[in-house]
Amino acid sequence: MMGWGEYILAIPIAWYGVWSAVTFVCFAVDKHAARQGKFRIPERTLHTLEFLGGWAGAFAGMLLLRHKSRKGRYIVVTVVATAVHLAAWGSLAYVARHVPRPLPRDGAVSRP
Protein backbone atom coordinates (compact mmCIF):
# COMPACT_ATOMS: atom_id res chain seq x y z
CA MET A 1 0.00 0.00 0.00
CA MET A 2 1.34 3.41 -0.94
CA GLY A 3 1.66 6.11 1.67
CA TRP A 4 0.75 9.75 1.14
CA GLY A 5 4.34 10.66 0.18
CA GLU A 6 4.41 8.15 -2.65
CA TYR A 7 1.15 9.51 -4.05
CA ILE A 8 2.53 13.02 -3.96
CA LEU A 9 5.50 11.86 -6.05
CA ALA A 10 3.38 9.73 -8.38
CA ILE A 11 1.34 12.70 -9.58
CA PRO A 12 4.20 14.79 -11.03
CA ILE A 13 5.93 11.67 -12.37
CA ALA A 14 2.74 10.75 -14.24
CA TRP A 15 2.34 14.38 -15.39
CA TYR A 16 5.86 14.49 -16.84
CA GLY A 17 5.45 11.04 -18.36
CA VAL A 18 2.23 11.93 -20.16
CA TRP A 19 3.45 15.30 -21.45
CA SER A 20 6.78 13.80 -22.51
CA ALA A 21 5.01 11.05 -24.45
CA VAL A 22 2.69 13.58 -26.11
CA THR A 23 5.66 15.80 -27.00
CA PHE A 24 7.63 12.88 -28.44
CA VAL A 25 4.67 11.80 -30.58
CA CYS A 26 4.30 15.39 -31.82
CA PHE A 27 7.99 15.43 -32.74
CA ALA A 28 7.50 12.20 -34.70
CA VAL A 29 4.41 13.55 -36.47
CA ASP A 30 6.19 16.81 -37.29
CA LYS A 31 9.27 14.96 -38.58
CA HIS A 32 7.04 12.84 -40.82
CA ALA A 33 5.19 15.93 -42.06
CA ALA A 34 8.50 17.65 -42.81
CA ARG A 35 9.63 14.72 -44.94
CA GLN A 36 6.28 14.64 -46.78
CA GLY A 37 6.17 18.40 -47.29
CA LYS A 38 2.86 18.61 -45.42
CA PHE A 39 1.47 20.91 -42.72
CA ARG A 40 3.88 21.14 -39.78
CA ILE A 41 3.26 21.50 -36.08
CA PRO A 42 4.22 25.09 -35.16
CA GLU A 43 7.35 25.46 -33.02
CA ARG A 44 5.32 27.51 -30.56
CA THR A 45 3.09 24.47 -29.97
CA LEU A 46 6.10 22.21 -29.43
CA HIS A 47 7.60 24.70 -26.98
CA THR A 48 4.28 24.95 -25.14
CA LEU A 49 4.32 21.18 -24.70
CA GLU A 50 7.87 21.40 -23.34
CA PHE A 51 6.90 24.06 -20.80
CA LEU A 52 3.89 21.96 -19.74
CA GLY A 53 6.33 19.20 -18.78
CA GLY A 54 7.26 17.49 -22.03
CA TRP A 55 10.87 18.61 -22.06
CA ALA A 56 12.15 15.04 -21.65
CA GLY A 57 10.11 13.94 -24.67
CA ALA A 58 11.51 16.87 -26.63
CA PHE A 59 15.08 15.83 -25.86
CA ALA A 60 14.23 12.23 -26.74
CA GLY A 61 12.75 13.43 -30.04
CA MET A 62 15.83 15.49 -30.80
CA LEU A 63 18.19 12.61 -30.04
CA LEU A 64 16.27 9.61 -31.35
CA LEU A 65 14.46 11.20 -34.29
CA ARG A 66 17.15 13.80 -35.05
CA HIS A 67 14.39 16.36 -35.25
CA LYS A 68 14.98 20.05 -34.44
CA SER A 69 18.50 19.07 -33.42
CA ARG A 70 20.28 21.62 -35.65
CA LYS A 71 18.13 24.64 -34.85
CA GLY A 72 20.14 26.61 -32.30
CA ARG A 73 17.31 28.91 -31.23
CA TYR A 74 14.95 25.97 -30.79
CA ILE A 75 17.49 24.12 -28.65
CA VAL A 76 18.03 27.21 -26.47
CA VAL A 77 14.30 27.51 -25.72
CA THR A 78 14.11 23.77 -24.95
CA VAL A 79 17.05 24.07 -22.55
CA VAL A 80 15.35 27.07 -20.89
CA ALA A 81 12.12 25.07 -20.46
CA THR A 82 14.11 22.24 -18.90
CA ALA A 83 16.03 24.61 -16.63
CA VAL A 84 12.78 26.24 -15.44
CA HIS A 85 11.36 22.86 -14.42
CA LEU A 86 14.55 21.64 -12.76
CA ALA A 87 15.00 24.94 -10.91
CA ALA A 88 11.41 24.80 -9.66
CA TRP A 89 11.83 21.25 -8.38
CA GLY A 90 15.21 22.09 -6.88
CA SER A 91 13.69 25.06 -5.09
CA LEU A 92 10.82 22.95 -3.76
CA ALA A 93 13.26 20.31 -2.54
CA TYR A 94 15.38 22.95 -0.81
CA VAL A 95 12.39 24.56 0.87
CA ALA A 96 11.00 21.18 1.94
CA ARG A 97 14.34 20.31 3.49
CA HIS A 98 15.09 23.62 5.20
CA VAL A 99 11.77 25.03 6.35
CA PRO A 100 11.21 24.17 10.00
CA ARG A 101 8.28 21.92 10.72
CA PRO A 102 5.80 22.92 13.40
CA LEU A 103 6.05 21.08 16.69
CA PRO A 104 3.31 18.62 17.58
CA ARG A 105 0.57 20.07 19.77
CA ASP A 106 1.70 18.10 22.80
CA GLY A 107 5.18 19.68 22.59
CA ALA A 108 6.98 16.38 22.00
CA VAL A 109 9.83 16.45 19.50
CA SER A 110 9.77 13.58 17.05
CA ARG A 111 12.85 12.52 15.14
CA PRO A 112 12.62 11.22 11.58
C-alpha positions as CSV (number, residue, x, y, z in Angstrom):
1,M,0.0,0.0,0.0
2,M,1.3,3.4,-0.9
3,G,1.7,6.1,1.7
4,W,0.8,9.8,1.1
5,G,4.3,10.7,0.2
6,E,4.4,8.1,-2.7
7,Y,1.1,9.5,-4.1
8,I,2.5,13.0,-4.0
9,L,5.5,11.9,-6.0
10,A,3.4,9.7,-8.4
11,I,1.3,12.7,-9.6
12,P,4.2,14.8,-11.0
13,I,5.9,11.7,-12.4
14,A,2.7,10.8,-14.2
15,W,2.3,14.4,-15.4
16,Y,5.9,14.5,-16.8
17,G,5.4,11.0,-18.4
18,V,2.2,11.9,-20.2
19,W,3.5,15.3,-21.4
20,S,6.8,13.8,-22.5
21,A,5.0,11.0,-24.4
22,V,2.7,13.6,-26.1
23,T,5.7,15.8,-27.0
24,F,7.6,12.9,-28.4
25,V,4.7,11.8,-30.6
26,C,4.3,15.4,-31.8
27,F,8.0,15.4,-32.7
28,A,7.5,12.2,-34.7
29,V,4.4,13.6,-36.5
30,D,6.2,16.8,-37.3
31,K,9.3,15.0,-38.6
32,H,7.0,12.8,-40.8
33,A,5.2,15.9,-42.1
34,A,8.5,17.6,-42.8
35,R,9.6,14.7,-44.9
36,Q,6.3,14.6,-46.8
37,G,6.2,18.4,-47.3
38,K,2.9,18.6,-45.4
39,F,1.5,20.9,-42.7
40,R,3.9,21.1,-39.8
41,I,3.3,21.5,-36.1
42,P,4.2,25.1,-35.2
43,E,7.3,25.5,-33.0
44,R,5.3,27.5,-30.6
45,T,3.1,24.5,-30.0
46,L,6.1,22.2,-29.4
47,H,7.6,24.7,-27.0
48,T,4.3,24.9,-25.1
49,L,4.3,21.2,-24.7
50,E,7.9,21.4,-23.3
51,F,6.9,24.1,-20.8
52,L,3.9,22.0,-19.7
53,G,6.3,19.2,-18.8
54,G,7.3,17.5,-22.0
55,W,10.9,18.6,-22.1
56,A,12.1,15.0,-21.6
57,G,10.1,13.9,-24.7
58,A,11.5,16.9,-26.6
59,F,15.1,15.8,-25.9
60,A,14.2,12.2,-26.7
61,G,12.7,13.4,-30.0
62,M,15.8,15.5,-30.8
63,L,18.2,12.6,-30.0
64,L,16.3,9.6,-31.4
65,L,14.5,11.2,-34.3
66,R,17.1,13.8,-35.1
67,H,14.4,16.4,-35.3
68,K,15.0,20.1,-34.4
69,S,18.5,19.1,-33.4
70,R,20.3,21.6,-35.6
71,K,18.1,24.6,-34.8
72,G,20.1,26.6,-32.3
73,R,17.3,28.9,-31.2
74,Y,15.0,26.0,-30.8
75,I,17.5,24.1,-28.6
76,V,18.0,27.2,-26.5
77,V,14.3,27.5,-25.7
78,T,14.1,23.8,-25.0
79,V,17.0,24.1,-22.5
80,V,15.4,27.1,-20.9
81,A,12.1,25.1,-20.5
82,T,14.1,22.2,-18.9
83,A,16.0,24.6,-16.6
84,V,12.8,26.2,-15.4
85,H,11.4,22.9,-14.4
86,L,14.6,21.6,-12.8
87,A,15.0,24.9,-10.9
88,A,11.4,24.8,-9.7
89,W,11.8,21.2,-8.4
90,G,15.2,22.1,-6.9
91,S,13.7,25.1,-5.1
92,L,10.8,23.0,-3.8
93,A,13.3,20.3,-2.5
94,Y,15.4,22.9,-0.8
95,V,12.4,24.6,0.9
96,A,11.0,21.2,1.9
97,R,14.3,20.3,3.5
98,H,15.1,23.6,5.2
99,V,11.8,25.0,6.3
100,P,11.2,24.2,10.0
101,R,8.3,21.9,10.7
102,P,5.8,22.9,13.4
103,L,6.1,21.1,16.7
104,P,3.3,18.6,17.6
105,R,0.6,20.1,19.8
106,D,1.7,18.1,22.8
107,G,5.2,19.7,22.6
108,A,7.0,16.4,22.0
109,V,9.8,16.4,19.5
110,S,9.8,13.6,17.0
111,R,12.8,12.5,15.1
112,P,12.6,11.2,11.6
